[in-house]
Amino acid sequence: MKRRYPDTPIVGVSALVIQKEKVLLIKRGKEPDKGRWSIPGGVIETGETIENALNREVFEECGVKIRVKKLLDIVEKIFFDSQGRAEFHYLILSYSADYLEGDIRPASDVLDVKWMGKEDIEKLDIIDSVLKVLKEFFK
């Protein structure tokens, strides 16, 4: 499946991983949104359930195991190139999840990974759709 200039939108998942009063954030290492902070996630593989995709992606990106809880938001992200063509097109299902175990560590496609509290999110360049979810969580 090609991610740039896809034939159809790509379905992805992301997890708001919660441990006490903190959430797990990653600094993206690839486009789109390279260098910006987000919540861990990725693309659902053919034949994979949403829950399995969430568990796999969070473990691959951050090295931790989670328990998936509930759907928080559905986000559509379309990035157009200078000619107006859809260069990236994702539908992302964002879920809440509890941290179970593991020491955080960034994968090769992640620049950084950290546990962040409410006071931290104001200082970071966070993807807008993720910031919306974080502000709702920290209310």
C-alpha positions, -999 to +999 in steps of 0.1 A: +000+000+000+015+033-010+011+061+015+020+090-007-007+096-034-028+067-023-056+053-045-080+054-015-079+068+020-057+048+044-072+037+078-051+043+108-053+040+146-038+060+174-039+056+212-040+081+240-020+060+264-027+070+300-005+064+331-017+082+362-021+118+352+003+116+322-001+106+285+024+091+262+035+113+233+058+107+204+077+132+182+071+120+146+101+111+125+084+109+092+060+129+070+034+139+073+039+161+104+075+152+108+090+168+140+056+174+156+043+157+187+014+132+185+001+101+201+014+068+190-003+049+162-001+037+126-019+019+098-042-011+102-028-040+082-052-062+061-068-089+083-058-071+116-084-060+141-084-024+154-073-036+189-045-057+175-033-028+153-033-005+184-013-029+205+012-036+177+017+001+168+021+013+203+046-015+211+065-009+179+067+029+183+072+031+221+080-003+236+050-005+259+020-028+262-015-013+266-051-022+272-075-005+247-105+012+262-128+033+241-131+053+209-124+090+215-124+105+180-123+099+143-100+123+124-097+127+086-064+141+076-057+152+040-025+168+029-025+184-006+006+190-027+012+223-046-009+210-075-039+204-053-035+165-054-040+145-022-005+135-013-016+119+020-051+109+030-058+092+064-089+083+084-076+078+120-095+061+148-082+075+181-088+054+212-080+058+249-058+031+264-043+022+298-005+016+301+002-019+313+040-024+312+072-017+295+099+009+294+094+036+268+119+038+240+115+055+205+114+033+174+135+042+144+107+062+129+101+082+161+124+111+171+114+110+208+089+095+232+079+110+266+053+108+293+037+143+295+014+160+319-011+188+314+016+215+320+038+200+292+014+201+263+013+240+262+050+241+254+050+216+225+043+217+187+014+192+189-007+182+158-040+201+160-063+170+161-042+155+189-042+187+209-080+187+208-080+152+223-054+161+249-073+192+260-105+171+264-086+145+284-070+171+308-103+189+315 
